[in-house]
């Protein structure tokens, strides 16, 4: 259960749209280097 204020805060964030300009170079580099764990391969068939 959430307080009303916590719910409103989450709702505000749900509508926040970010562009690449909102990220630092280090953030973008970290996203580019990220790899899914091997366990995620079990979901590959969901793309077809």
PQR file of N, CA, C, O and H, with PARSE charges and radii, in Angstrom:
ATOM      1  N   UNK A   1       0.835  -1.161   0.000 -0.4000 1.5000
ATOM      2  CA  UNK A   1       0.000   0.000   0.000 -0.0000 2.0000
ATOM      3  C   UNK A   1       0.891   1.238   0.000  0.5500 1.7000
ATOM      4  O   UNK A   1       1.919   1.274   0.675 -0.5500 1.4000
ATOM      5  N   UNK A   2       0.485   2.250  -0.763 -0.4000 1.5000
ATOM      6  CA  UNK A   2       1.235   3.500  -0.873 -0.0000 2.0000
ATOM      7  C   UNK A   2       0.449   4.651  -0.282  0.5500 1.7000
ATOM      8  O   UNK A   2      -0.782   4.653  -0.271 -0.5500 1.4000
ATOM      9  H   UNK A   2      -0.350   2.221  -1.311  0.4000 1.0000
ATOM     10  N   UNK A   3       1.181   5.616   0.203 -0.4000 1.5000
ATOM     11  CA  UNK A   3       0.499   6.836   0.629 -0.0000 2.0000
ATOM     12  C   UNK A   3       0.058   7.596  -0.625  0.5500 1.7000
ATOM     13  O   UNK A   3       0.576   7.357  -1.715 -0.5500 1.4000
ATOM     14  H   UNK A   3       2.181   5.615   0.194  0.4000 1.0000
ATOM     15  N   UNK A   4      -0.873   8.484  -0.466 -0.4000 1.5000
ATOM     16  CA  UNK A   4      -1.359   9.277  -1.594 -0.0000 2.0000
ATOM     17  C   UNK A   4      -0.227  10.093  -2.200  0.5500 1.7000
ATOM     18  O   UNK A   4      -0.145  10.225  -3.421 -0.5500 1.4000
ATOM     19  H   UNK A   4      -1.294   8.678   0.420  0.4000 1.0000
ATOM     20  N   UNK A   5       0.644  10.641  -1.365 -0.4000 1.5000
ATOM     21  CA  UNK A   5       1.772  11.435  -1.873 -0.0000 2.0000
ATOM     22  C   UNK A   5       2.749  10.575  -2.665  0.5500 1.7000
ATOM     23  O   UNK A   5       3.242  11.003  -3.709 -0.5500 1.4000
ATOM     24  H   UNK A   5       0.577  10.534  -0.373  0.4000 1.0000
ATOM     25  N   UNK A   6       3.031   9.378  -2.186 -0.4000 1.5000
ATOM     26  CA  UNK A   6       3.929   8.475  -2.910 -0.0000 2.0000
ATOM     27  C   UNK A   6       3.324   8.101  -4.257  0.5500 1.7000
ATOM     28  O   UNK A   6       4.036   8.033  -5.259 -0.5500 1.4000
ATOM     29  H   UNK A   6       2.630   9.031  -1.338  0.4000 1.0000
ATOM     30  N   UNK A   7       2.035   7.862  -4.288 -0.4000 1.5000
ATOM     31  CA  UNK A   7       1.357   7.541  -5.549 -0.0000 2.0000
ATOM     32  C   UNK A   7       1.451   8.701  -6.532  0.5500 1.7000
ATOM     33  O   UNK A   7       1.741   8.490  -7.710 -0.5500 1.4000
ATOM     34  H   UNK A   7       1.457   7.918  -3.474  0.4000 1.0000
ATOM     35  N   UNK A   8       1.210   9.915  -6.064 -0.4000 1.5000
ATOM     36  CA  UNK A   8       1.299  11.094  -6.944 -0.0000 2.0000
ATOM     37  C   UNK A   8       2.719  11.287  -7.474  0.5500 1.7000
ATOM     38  O   UNK A   8       2.914  11.648  -8.635 -0.5500 1.4000
ATOM     39  H   UNK A   8       0.974  10.086  -5.108  0.4000 1.0000
ATOM     40  N   UNK A   9       3.703  11.042  -6.615 -0.4000 1.5000
ATOM     41  CA  UNK A   9       5.093  11.172  -7.044 -0.0000 2.0000
ATOM     42  C   UNK A   9       5.411  10.153  -8.137  0.5500 1.7000
ATOM     43  O   UNK A   9       6.063  10.492  -9.125 -0.5500 1.4000
ATOM     44  H   UNK A   9       3.545  10.748  -5.672  0.4000 1.0000
ATOM     45  N   UNK A  10       4.960   8.920  -7.973 -0.4000 1.5000
ATOM     46  CA  UNK A  10       5.177   7.898  -8.986 -0.0000 2.0000
ATOM     47  C   UNK A  10       4.454   8.235 -10.285  0.5500 1.7000
ATOM     48  O   UNK A  10       4.984   8.007 -11.372 -0.5500 1.4000
ATOM     49  H   UNK A  10       4.430   8.645  -7.171  0.4000 1.0000
ATOM     50  N   UNK A  11       3.267   8.767 -10.174 -0.4000 1.5000
ATOM     51  CA  UNK A  11       2.507   9.149 -11.369 -0.0000 2.0000
ATOM     52  C   UNK A  11       3.210  10.265 -12.139  0.5500 1.7000
ATOM     53  O   UNK A  11       3.220  10.250 -13.370 -0.5500 1.4000
ATOM     54  H   UNK A  11       2.836   8.952  -9.291  0.4000 1.0000
ATOM     55  N   UNK A  12       3.789  11.220 -11.442 -0.4000 1.5000
ATOM     56  CA  UNK A  12       4.516  12.300 -12.118 -0.0000 2.0000
ATOM     57  C   UNK A  12       5.702  11.742 -12.883  0.5500 1.7000
ATOM     58  O   UNK A  12       5.971  12.165 -14.008 -0.5500 1.4000
ATOM     59  H   UNK A  12       3.781  11.232 -10.442  0.4000 1.0000
ATOM     60  N   UNK A  13       6.407  10.804 -12.291 -0.4000 1.5000
ATOM     61  CA  UNK A  13       7.578  10.216 -12.951 -0.0000 2.0000
ATOM     62  C   UNK A  13       7.166   9.379 -14.142  0.5500 1.7000
ATOM     63  O   UNK A  13       7.910   9.304 -15.120 -0.5500 1.4000
ATOM     64  H   UNK A  13       6.189  10.460 -11.378  0.4000 1.0000
ATOM     65  N   UNK A  14       6.008   8.748 -14.093 -0.4000 1.5000
ATOM     66  CA  UNK A  14       5.552   7.910 -15.187 -0.0000 2.0000
ATOM     67  C   UNK A  14       5.332   8.729 -16.448  0.5500 1.7000
ATOM     68  O   UNK A  14       5.385   8.184 -17.551 -0.5500 1.4000
ATOM     69  H   UNK A  14       5.404   8.808 -13.299  0.4000 1.0000
ATOM     70  N   UNK A  15       5.091  10.002 -16.312 -0.4000 1.5000
ATOM     71  CA  UNK A  15       4.826  10.871 -17.463 -0.0000 2.0000
ATOM     72  C   UNK A  15       6.049  11.661 -17.909  0.5500 1.7000
ATOM     73  O   UNK A  15       5.979  12.440 -18.860 -0.5500 1.4000
ATOM     74  H   UNK A  15       5.048  10.445 -15.416  0.4000 1.0000
ATOM     75  N   UNK A  16       7.157  11.461 -17.226 -0.4000 1.5000
ATOM     76  CA  UNK A  16       8.369  12.194 -17.556 -0.0000 2.0000
ATOM     77  C   UNK A  16       9.036  11.557 -18.774  0.5500 1.7000
ATOM     78  O   UNK A  16       9.354  10.369 -18.760 -0.5500 1.4000
ATOM     79  H   UNK A  16       7.214  10.829 -16.453  0.4000 1.0000
ATOM     80  N   UNK A  17       9.244  12.341 -19.816 -0.4000 1.5000
ATOM     81  CA  UNK A  17       9.878  11.853 -21.033 -0.0000 2.0000
ATOM     82  C   UNK A  17      11.300  12.398 -21.073  0.5500 1.7000
ATOM     83  O   UNK A  17      11.516  13.601 -20.931 -0.5500 1.4000
ATOM     84  H   UNK A  17       8.985  13.307 -19.827  0.4000 1.0000
ATOM     85  N   UNK A  18      12.253  11.519 -21.264 -0.4000 1.5000
ATOM     86  CA  UNK A  18      13.645  11.914 -21.330 -0.0000 2.0000
ATOM     87  C   UNK A  18      14.173  11.732 -22.743  0.5500 1.7000
ATOM     88  O   UNK A  18      13.758  10.823 -23.462 -0.5500 1.4000
ATOM     89  H   UNK A  18      12.078  10.541 -21.380  0.4000 1.0000
ATOM     90  N   UNK A  19      15.087  12.601 -23.131 -0.4000 1.5000
ATOM     91  CA  UNK A  19      15.777  12.459 -24.412 -0.0000 2.0000
ATOM     92  C   UNK A  19      17.248  12.213 -24.126  0.5500 1.7000
ATOM     93  O   UNK A  19      17.676  12.307 -22.975 -0.5500 1.4000
ATOM     94  H   UNK A  19      15.424  13.340 -22.547  0.4000 1.0000
ATOM     95  N   UNK A  20      18.012  11.907 -25.129 -0.4000 1.5000
ATOM     96  CA  UNK A  20      19.438  11.677 -24.922 -0.0000 2.0000
ATOM     97  C   UNK A  20      20.134  12.900 -24.343  0.5500 1.7000
ATOM     98  O   UNK A  20      21.137  12.773 -23.640 -0.5500 1.4000
ATOM     99  H   UNK A  20      17.664  11.831 -26.063  0.4000 1.0000
ATOM    100  N   UNK A  21      19.612  14.067 -24.632 -0.4000 1.5000
ATOM    101  CA  UNK A  21      20.202  15.295 -24.083 -0.0000 2.0000
ATOM    102  C   UNK A  21      20.083  15.361 -22.559  0.5500 1.7000
ATOM    103  O   UNK A  21      20.819  16.111 -21.917 -0.5500 1.4000
ATOM    104  H   UNK A  21      18.797  14.170 -25.203  0.4000 1.0000
ATOM    105  N   UNK A  22      19.179  14.596 -21.983 -0.4000 1.5000
ATOM    106  CA  UNK A  22      18.987  14.586 -20.534 -0.0000 2.0000
ATOM    107  C   UNK A  22      20.002  13.694 -19.810  0.5500 1.7000
ATOM    108  O   UNK A  22      20.078  13.716 -18.581 -0.5500 1.4000
ATOM    109  H   UNK A  22      18.582  13.987 -22.505  0.4000 1.0000
ATOM    110  N   UNK A  23      20.777  12.914 -20.563 -0.4000 1.5000
ATOM    111  CA  UNK A  23      21.735  11.983 -19.977 -0.0000 2.0000
ATOM    112  C   UNK A  23      23.152  12.505 -20.103  0.5500 1.7000
ATOM    113  O   UNK A  23      23.496  13.152 -21.092 -0.5500 1.4000
ATOM    114  H   UNK A  23      20.715  12.896 -21.561  0.4000 1.0000
ATOM    115  N   UNK A  24      23.969  12.227 -19.106 -0.4000 1.5000
ATOM    116  CA  UNK A  24      25.393  12.553 -19.169 -0.0000 2.0000
ATOM    117  C   UNK A  24      26.085  11.535 -20.080  0.5500 1.7000
ATOM    118  O   UNK A  24      25.564  10.445 -20.314 -0.5500 1.4000
ATOM    119  H   UNK A  24      23.689  11.702 -18.303  0.4000 1.0000
ATOM    120  N   UNK A  25      27.245  11.896 -20.582 -0.4000 1.5000
ATOM    121  CA  UNK A  25      28.008  10.990 -21.451 -0.0000 2.0000
ATOM    122  C   UNK A  25      28.271   9.650 -20.762  0.5500 1.7000
ATOM    123  O   UNK A  25      28.207   8.600 -21.400 -0.5500 1.4000
ATOM    124  H   UNK A  25      27.668  12.781 -20.392  0.4000 1.0000
ATOM    125  N   UNK A  26      28.564   9.686 -19.468 -0.4000 1.5000
ATOM    126  CA  UNK A  26      28.828   8.444 -18.722 -0.0000 2.0000
ATOM    127  C   UNK A  26      27.586   7.566 -18.665  0.5500 1.7000
ATOM    128  O   UNK A  26      27.691   6.341 -18.725 -0.5500 1.4000
ATOM    129  H   UNK A  26      28.617  10.540 -18.950  0.4000 1.0000
ATOM    130  N   UNK A  27      26.407   8.180 -18.549 -0.4000 1.5000
ATOM    131  CA  UNK A  27      25.158   7.408 -18.532 -0.0000 2.0000
ATOM    132  C   UNK A  27      24.943   6.718 -19.870  0.5500 1.7000
ATOM    133  O   UNK A  27      24.573   5.544 -19.912 -0.5500 1.4000
ATOM    134  H   UNK A  27      26.322   9.176 -18.500  0.4000 1.0000
ATOM    135  N   UNK A  28      25.172   7.438 -20.959 -0.4000 1.5000
ATOM    136  CA  UNK A  28      24.990   6.875 -22.294 -0.0000 2.0000
ATOM    137  C   UNK A  28      25.985   5.736 -22.522  0.5500 1.7000
ATOM    138  O   UNK A  28      25.623   4.694 -23.067 -0.5500 1.4000
ATOM    139  H   UNK A  28      25.473   8.391 -20.924  0.4000 1.0000
ATOM    140  N   UNK A  29      27.226   5.934 -22.109 -0.4000 1.5000
ATOM    141  CA  UNK A  29      28.240   4.883 -22.257 -0.0000 2.0000
ATOM    142  C   UNK A  29      27.850   3.640 -21.464  0.5500 1.7000
ATOM    143  O   UNK A  29      28.036   2.519 -21.938 -0.5500 1.4000
ATOM    144  H   UNK A  29      27.521   6.781 -21.667  0.4000 1.0000
ATOM    145  N   UNK A  30      27.316   3.827 -20.271 -0.4000 1.5000
ATOM    146  CA  UNK A  30      26.894   2.688 -19.452 -0.0000 2.0000
ATOM    147  C   UNK A  30      25.740   1.942 -20.113  0.5500 1.7000
ATOM    148  O   UNK A  30      25.696   0.713 -20.079 -0.5500 1.4000
ATOM    149  H   UNK A  30      27.165   4.738 -19.886  0.4000 1.0000
ATOM    150  N   UNK A  31      24.812   2.673 -20.711 -0.4000 1.5000
ATOM    151  CA  UNK A  31      23.696   2.025 -21.409 -0.0000 2.0000
ATOM    152  C   UNK A  31      24.187   1.250 -22.632  0.5500 1.7000
ATOM    153  O   UNK A  31      23.719   0.144 -22.902 -0.5500 1.4000
ATOM    154  H   UNK A  31      24.848   3.672 -20.739  0.4000 1.0000
ATOM    155  N   UNK A  32      25.115   1.828 -23.355 -0.4000 1.5000
ATOM    156  CA  UNK A  32      25.650   1.152 -24.542 -0.0000 2.0000
ATOM    157  C   UNK A  32      26.421  -0.109 -24.173  0.5500 1.7000
ATOM    158  O   UNK A  32      26.429  -1.072 -24.938 -0.5500 1.4000
ATOM    159  H   UNK A  32      25.495   2.727 -23.136  0.4000 1.0000
ATOM    160  N   UNK A  33      27.065  -0.116 -23.014 -0.4000 1.5000
ATOM    161  CA  UNK A  33      27.862  -1.266 -22.593 -0.0000 2.0000
ATOM    162  C   UNK A  33      27.025  -2.337 -21.899  0.5500 1.7000
ATOM    163  O   UNK A  33      27.500  -3.455 -21.703 -0.5500 1.4000
ATOM    164  H   UNK A  33      27.059   0.667 -22.392  0.4000 1.0000
ATOM    165  N   UNK A  34      25.814  -2.020 -21.532 -0.4000 1.5000
ATOM    166  CA  UNK A  34      24.972  -2.963 -20.784 -0.0000 2.0000
ATOM    167  C   UNK A  34      24.607  -4.168 -21.641  0.5500 1.7000
ATOM    168  O   UNK A  34      24.350  -4.048 -22.838 -0.5500 1.4000
ATOM    169  H   UNK A  34      25.428  -1.111 -21.691  0.4000 1.0000
ATOM    170  N   UNK A  35      24.590  -5.318 -21.005 -0.4000 1.5000
ATOM    171  CA  UNK A  35      24.197  -6.554 -21.678 -0.0000 2.0000
ATOM    172  C   UNK A  35      23.213  -7.299 -20.800  0.5500 1.7000
ATOM    173  O   UNK A  35      23.326  -7.308 -19.574 -0.5500 1.4000
ATOM    174  H   UNK A  35      24.799  -5.416 -20.032  0.4000 1.0000
ATOM    175  N   UNK A  36      22.254  -7.917 -21.444 -0.4000 1.5000
ATOM    176  CA  UNK A  36      21.266  -8.711 -20.707 -0.0000 2.0000
ATOM    177  C   UNK A  36      21.937  -9.967 -20.160  0.5500 1.7000
ATOM    178  O   UNK A  36      22.849 -10.504 -20.788 -0.5500 1.4000
ATOM    179  H   UNK A  36      22.162  -7.910 -22.439  0.4000 1.0000
ATOM    180  N   UNK A  37      21.497 -10.436 -19.002 -0.4000 1.5000
ATOM    181  CA  UNK A  37      22.075 -11.681 -18.464 -0.0000 2.0000
ATOM    182  C   UNK A  37      21.676 -12.870 -19.330  0.5500 1.7000
ATOM    183  O   UNK A  37      20.682 -12.813 -20.054 -0.5500 1.4000
ATOM    184  H   UNK A  37      20.756 -10.000 -18.491  0.4000 1.0000
ATOM    185  N   UNK A  38      22.442 -13.926 -19.254 -0.4000 1.5000
ATOM    186  CA  UNK A  38      22.171 -15.128 -20.055 -0.0000 2.0000
ATOM    187  C   UNK A  38      20.758 -15.660 -19.825  0.5500 1.7000
ATOM    188  O   UNK A  38      20.151 -16.223 -20.737 -0.5500 1.4000
ATOM    189  H   UNK A  38      23.250 -13.972 -18.666  0.4000 1.0000
ATOM    190  N   UNK A  39      20.227 -15.482 -18.598 -0.4000 1.5000
ATOM    191  CA  UNK A  39      18.887 -15.988 -18.295 -0.0000 2.0000
ATOM    192  C   UNK A  39      17.828 -15.323 -19.177  0.5500 1.7000
ATOM    193  O   UNK A  39      16.753 -15.888 -19.381 -0.5500 1.4000
ATOM    194  H   UNK A  39      20.720 -15.025 -17.858  0.4000 1.0000
ATOM    195  N   UNK A  40      18.115 -14.149 -19.694 -0.4000 1.5000
ATOM    196  CA  UNK A  40      17.150 -13.435 -20.525 -0.0000 2.0000
ATOM    197  C   UNK A  40      16.937 -14.114 -21.877  0.5500 1.7000
ATOM    198  O   UNK A  40      15.948 -13.837 -22.556 -0.5500 1.4000
ATOM    199  H   UNK A  40      18.988 -13.690 -19.528  0.4000 1.0000
ATOM    200  N   UNK A  41      17.843 -14.991 -22.271 -0.4000 1.5000
ATOM    201  CA  UNK A  41      17.716 -15.677 -23.560 -0.0000 2.0000
ATOM    202  C   UNK A  41      16.460 -16.545 -23.621  0.5500 1.7000
ATOM    203  O   UNK A  41      15.966 -16.842 -24.708 -0.5500 1.4000
ATOM    204  H   UNK A  41      18.646 -15.216 -21.719  0.4000 1.0000
ATOM    205  N   UNK A  42      15.945 -16.950 -22.473 -0.4000 1.5000
ATOM    206  CA  UNK A  42      14.740 -17.778 -22.469 -0.0000 2.0000
ATOM    207  C   UNK A  42      13.530 -17.015 -23.007  0.5500 1.7000
ATOM    208  O   UNK A  42      12.513 -17.621 -23.344 -0.5500 1.4000
ATOM    209  H   UNK A  42      16.345 -16.709 -21.590  0.4000 1.0000
ATOM    210  N   UNK A  43      13.639 -15.687 -23.086 -0.4000 1.5000
ATOM    211  CA  UNK A  43      12.531 -14.876 -23.592 -0.0000 2.0000
ATOM    212  C   UNK A  43      12.693 -14.513 -25.067  0.5500 1.7000
ATOM    213  O   UNK A  43      11.824 -13.844 -25.626 -0.5500 1.4000
ATOM    214  H   UNK A  43      14.465 -15.195 -22.812  0.4000 1.0000
ATOM    215  N   UNK A  44      13.780 -14.937 -25.709 -0.4000 1.5000
ATOM    216  CA  UNK A  44      14.023 -14.588 -27.108 -0.0000 2.0000
ATOM    217  C   UNK A  44      12.903 -15.056 -28.023  0.5500 1.7000
ATOM    218  O   UNK A  44      12.610 -14.394 -29.019 -0.5500 1.4000
ATOM    219  H   UNK A  44      14.486 -15.481 -25.255  0.4000 1.0000
ATOM    220  N   UNK A  45      12.273 -16.175 -27.711 -0.4000 1.5000
ATOM    221  CA  UNK A  45      11.212 -16.696 -28.574 -0.0000 2.0000
ATOM    222  C   UNK A  45       9.964 -15.824 -28.551  0.5500 1.7000
ATOM    223  O   UNK A  45       9.091 -15.992 -29.402 -0.5500 1.4000
ATOM    224  H   UNK A  45      12.511 -16.712 -26.901  0.4000 1.0000
ATOM    225  N   UNK A  46       9.858 -14.916 -27.622 -0.4000 1.5000
ATOM    226  CA  UNK A  46       8.681 -14.033 -27.535 -0.0000 2.0000
ATOM    227  C   UNK A  46       8.708 -12.954 -28.606  0.5500 1.7000
ATOM    228  O   UNK A  46       7.698 -12.288 -28.831 -0.5500 1.4000
ATOM    229  H   UNK A  46      10.567 -14.780 -26.931  0.4000 1.0000
ATOM    230  N   UNK A  47       9.836 -12.771 -29.265 -0.4000 1.5000
ATOM    231  CA  UNK A  47       9.944 -11.748 -30.298 -0.0000 2.0000
ATOM    232  C   UNK A  47       9.367 -12.214 -31.628  0.5500 1.7000
ATOM    233  O   UNK A  47       9.112 -11.393 -32.509 -0.5500 1.4000
ATOM    234  H   UNK A  47      10.657 -13.312 -29.081  0.4000 1.0000
ATOM    235  N   UNK A  48       9.160 -13.497 -31.784 -0.4000 1.5000
ATOM    236  CA  UNK A  48       8.707 -14.033 -33.074 -0.0000 2.0000
ATOM    237  C   UNK A  48       7.226 -14.258 -33.110  0.5500 1.7000
ATOM    238  O   UNK A  48       6.694 -14.706 -34.126 -0.5500 1.4000
ATOM    239  H   UNK A  48       9.367 -14.164 -31.069  0.4000 1.0000
TER
END
